[in-house]
Amino acid sequence: MIKIKLILAIASMMIVGVVHALFSGGSGTSVDPYHIANANDLNNVRGSYLNKYFIQTADIDLSSYGIDYDGGKGWVPIGTESDPFRGV
């Protein structure tokens, strides 16, 4: 039983570490929101972060994501009517 708890604790820490690597800082709570400082951070908001908190910490220039980006799609907005943004 102790081994199972230890394995679960380690796995949980690994998952948290991966999420932290997706953003420039923060832990996603109301007192420590994920930091959105660049286009990569902003793009990573597309994940399933139900009730997670975000704060934009810098101006983000998306001009290089114009109409020619991604095979003519350009920057795809985050959240749609069928799949809305669910963070705060």
N, C-alpha and C positions, 0 to 999 in steps of 0.2 A: 504494500500500500504506500509506503514511503517512497519507493522508487517511482511509482506512477505519479505521485504528487510532484516529485522532483522533475520528472520528464515534462509534465504539463507546465510547470513553472518556467522551465527553460524554453519550451516552445512558445509560450506567451511572450517572453522577453524577446525572442527572435522576431516574432510578428511585429511587436511594437517598434523594434529597431528598423524594420523594413519600412513601416509607415513613416517614421521620423525621417528616413532617407528621401522620401517623396517630397518633402517640404523644407523650407529654409529654417524651420524651427517650430517650436510649440508642440503641445501634446493633444490638441483638439478639444480641450476643456474650455469652459467659459472664462476661467482665470488665466489660461495659457493656450490661447487659440493657435492653430496652425498658422505659420507665417507664409504669406504669399508675396514673394519678392520678384518673381520673374515669370516669363511665359511657361517655363517647364512646371513651376509650382502651380500656376493657374490651370494648366492642362491636367495635372494630377488631381484636381478637385473633382474631376469626372467620376471618380470612384464612388462606391456606396458608403458615404459618410453621413448616415442618418443622424441628425442632431449633434453633429460635430461642429465646432466653432472655428472660424477662419478670420484672419485680419490681413488686409493688404498693407504691406510695409514699405512699398516703393512704387514709383511710377512704372507701369509695364507697357513697353512698346511692342505692339503686335503688327507693326507696319510690314514686317517681313513675312507675315502670314496672309498676304493678299490673295486675290482671286487665283493666282497661279499655284499657290501652295496646295499640297496634298491632292494632286491630280485635278485641280480646278475647283476644289471644295472651299478653299480659303479657310479662315479660322471658323471652326464649327462652334456655335454658341453652347454654353454649358447649361444644360437643362432644356427640356422640351415639354410640350403639353403632355405627352405620353410618358415621359421620364423626367420629371421636374427635379431641380436642385433641391436637396433635402437637408442641407447644412444651415448653419446660422452665421 
